[in-house]
């Protein structure tokens, strides 16, 4: 039983992560002015689901805070509260606190969260419609009791229209329902939204005031609904069925007398109405009772009126990694099988050739399907950055808004997980060093509110992520002075603007004079560069004084496989990533020309591009190419927009290869990104095109998201 409950608990916290992501996305959308009913309802369901699961595990702090949060959201979705900027600021802060409380409950650690102060702000919003600058004056009387108003309508209610599908619901809460901070009123409001409703409060068990026990539950409700399916009704009681007596059935069998009874007004509920005569032919009602062994309901389930989400299954990540490894071995063995068939001389037989082609296509389809399982959008990662922006902006006294684009861009799960730290550092750097104070922005003719943009896009088989700001840009003269003072560069060094920008990524470099909680220790940007390089990516910097800066990251979509061109250089087999190749050609004699004592360029269609001889660059043929041998030029473009021509001996094939980490199995080699196993069993090195071209000094475009710099024409 304990193992089962622990598994359910793990599932609950996994669901909480999804609900928190949806919560923050919805709140940001509401803050941006798109307070559509579906968005507000989705936000409410997220908090309600977290509260329901937390109540099942008796997480009192989490339940209490989620209940206060839920109350404010209910006011917003009912239209009684306008989501103004000051209110949404408190709501976003409450979402951060809710996330911390979930993490505290999951890890069993005390984070020292001041959630009660935020809960008091939420309560003030729910009661007064705003966050008070100082505690509101007490409204209770001298005995500490606050008044409530109960309205019991008089007269004959309007009869409900005849409907053969009328349902009668009897709802009697248990004391445990209130002990877990559940509130029946929002449930009754949801039932009223589903269709025409008549709701009556049963006061029969309510004792005299001197005999009332505050820990008991005395009230019950009878709800008559018209035109509402019973499945939608059951969804409304999803988290309450273990803590109440619930009967759902046709009115004729629900046991409610046809005479109208006194009714308790419930906020904005429609006026109560009397049902028509019961129909005897309806089936018996269904009784919802608590199971003998309590288990928490699935926290991610839909509430009232939602369409059921598509069925999903949770798989342990280790199992998925094992599957991907096996698919990689399948790709290698398929290539080996094709090589053996060719060596055996039977590849020309039609049946064998057709079978090999079908096996190749099927293997590729399996590999792509498995990789698609690991692909996930960057949306959750981008949403986490919203909290970083709010925290750093508050700490620096700046007004900053985060704008995101391309949240649906998908990338391998491993890449997404390892991007969190680099993005966090870049966001903090943009706010602390890039965005000016409101006073300086206004003096410069800018709006007081600064903007940080976080953009993701697919480009040439890679994912490109850019963090940019509209701040003051990089003060290159100051960067150079600090680098000289710290001894990072000599005083007479001649540096271009890109070279000055690259100083930001040196260990120990910082433009902040005093150490703070945000910056000043010289740790951060060097971590960003190392993290991106470890993912097989490249980092580009662009900045314009007074207009802002941008940091672009170009990363592989996956760390498992790639499409490559297999080439030969000095009897060695190499793989060039296909996404970097623009075209291949065989240069005519005289097209490759010397430029200076060591450099060479390739003349192509009236322009020139730098030449990188792979044999010489990698040390395979130090004496140069054989006399009379005509090389093949592979025209490539880097993720930063630089172009170059790689000189090789010949092209063997184009195929999909499985990436094997060279650093984990051997070590780091300049110009080599990874390795793979070919069909003949030999190891082939996968080229790092960006590093090879960088050694040639090819020019790059200003931003990895801008139009790439094509080869000179």
Buried (B, 14 or more C-beta within 10 A) or exposed (E): EEEEBEEBBEBBBBBBBBBBBBBBBBBBBBBEEEBEEEBBBBBBBBBBBBBBBBBBBEBBBBBBBBBBBBBBBBBBBBEEBEBEEEBBBBBBBBBBBBBBBBBBBBEEEEEEBEBEEBBBBBBBBBBEBBBEEEEEEEEEEEEEEEEEEEEEEEEEBEEBEEBEBBBBBBBBBBBBBBBBBBBBBBBBBBBBBBBBBBBBBBBEEEEEEEEEEEEEBBBBBBBBBBEBBBEBBBBBBBBBBBBBBBBBBBBBBBEBEEEBBEBBBBEEBEEBBBBBEBBEEBEEBEEBEBEEEEEBBBBBBBBBBEEEEEEEEEEEEEEBBEBBEEBBEBBBEBBBBBBEBBEEEEBEEEEEBEEBEEBBEEBBEBBEEBBEEBBBBBBBBBBBBBBBBBBBBEBBEBBBBBEBBBBEBBBBBBBBEBBBEBBBBBBBBBBBBBBBBBEBBEEEEBEEBBBBBBBBBEEBBBBBBBBBBBBBBBBBEEBBEBBBEBEBBEEEEEBEEBEBBBBBBBEEBBBBEEEEEBBBEBEBBBBBBEBBBEBBBBBBBBBEEEEBBBBBBBBBBBBBBBBBBBBBBBEBBBBBBBBBBBEBEEBEEEBBEEEEEEEBBBBBEEEBBBBBBBBBBBEBBEEEBEEEEEBBBBBBBBBBBBBBBBBBBEBBEEBBBBBBEBEEEEEEBEBBBBBBBBBEEEEBBBBBBBBBBBEBEBEBBBBBBBEBBEBBE
